[in-house]
Amino acid sequence: MTFLISFLLLHTLFLGGTMLATLIAMHGAVWDGNSGILKAGSVYSTLLGITILVLWAVFGIMLFSREPGPNGRFVWR
């Protein structure tokens, strides 16, 4: 039961962080209603969002690539 709760919490945290970083990255794009296209907004905001997404992906890979060790605790592969 505790594994299920921790599993759901980790996935909620991971998905929430991914959505937040995506929103920061998309904040750099501004919708231009006249031409109907996305125009570049703040370049820094886009770069910040992309950087957060990359770091979050590395964190997620590290987080979910653990496996139970001989003593029952999770260890890195």
Backbone torsions as a table, in degrees:
resi	resn	phi	psi	omega
1	MET	NA	-43.3	178.8
2	THR	-66.3	-32.2	177.2
3	PHE	-64.0	-41.7	-179.9
4	LEU	-63.0	-44.2	-179.9
5	ILE	-63.9	-46.9	-179.7
6	SER	-65.8	-36.3	178.2
7	PHE	-62.4	-46.1	179.5
8	LEU	-66.5	-39.8	179.0
9	LEU	-64.1	-42.7	179.9
10	LEU	-64.4	-42.6	179.7
11	HIS	-67.9	-37.4	176.8
12	THR	-63.9	-44.5	177.9
13	LEU	-61.6	-45.0	-177.5
14	PHE	-65.2	-46.9	-179.9
15	LEU	-66.9	-38.2	178.3
16	GLY	-63.6	-42.9	177.9
17	GLY	-65.7	-37.4	177.8
18	THR	-65.5	-42.1	178.9
19	MET	-66.2	-39.2	179.3
20	LEU	-63.4	-45.4	179.4
21	ALA	-64.9	-36.4	177.8
22	THR	-65.9	-40.8	177.5
23	LEU	-63.7	-39.4	177.5
24	ILE	-64.0	-41.5	179.3
25	ALA	-66.1	-39.7	-178.4
26	MET	-73.9	-20.3	178.7
27	HIS	-63.0	-23.9	178.8
28	GLY	-73.4	-13.7	179.4
29	ALA	-102.7	132.9	-177.2
30	VAL	-115.2	130.0	179.5
31	TRP	-77.1	125.0	178.0
32	ASP	-102.9	106.6	-175.4
33	GLY	-66.4	-26.9	-177.7
34	ASN	-69.2	-46.2	-177.6
35	SER	-95.2	-13.7	178.4
36	GLY	73.3	26.4	179.0
37	ILE	-128.8	166.2	174.8
38	LEU	-87.1	127.2	176.7
39	LYS	-106.2	152.6	179.4
40	ALA	-66.9	128.6	176.7
41	GLY	-100.4	-117.5	179.8
42	SER	-79.4	116.4	178.6
43	VAL	-65.7	-36.8	-179.0
44	TYR	-64.9	-38.5	179.0
45	SER	-64.7	-41.8	178.9
46	THR	-64.2	-45.4	179.6
47	LEU	-64.3	-37.8	177.4
48	LEU	-63.1	-45.4	179.3
49	GLY	-62.9	-42.3	178.9
50	ILE	-65.2	-41.1	178.5
51	THR	-62.2	-43.8	178.6
52	ILE	-63.4	-40.9	178.6
53	LEU	-61.1	-43.4	-179.7
54	VAL	-65.1	-46.9	179.1
55	LEU	-63.5	-39.1	179.3
56	TRP	-66.0	-36.5	177.8
57	ALA	-65.8	-42.6	177.6
58	VAL	-62.7	-43.1	177.5
59	PHE	-60.8	-43.0	179.8
60	GLY	-64.8	-40.7	178.5
61	ILE	-63.7	-43.3	178.6
62	MET	-65.1	-39.6	-176.2
63	LEU	-67.8	-42.7	-174.3
64	PHE	-93.8	4.5	178.5
65	SER	-104.6	27.1	176.6
66	ARG	-95.0	156.1	177.7
67	GLU	-142.2	155.5	-178.0
68	PRO	-64.1	134.3	177.4
69	GLY	-88.4	-174.2	-177.9
70	PRO	-65.6	-26.4	-179.3
71	ASN	-94.3	7.5	176.7
72	GLY	93.2	-14.5	178.1
73	ARG	-85.8	157.2	179.8
74	PHE	-78.8	136.1	178.2
75	VAL	-128.5	159.8	177.6
76	TRP	-74.4	149.6	178.4
77	ARG	-72.8	NA	NA
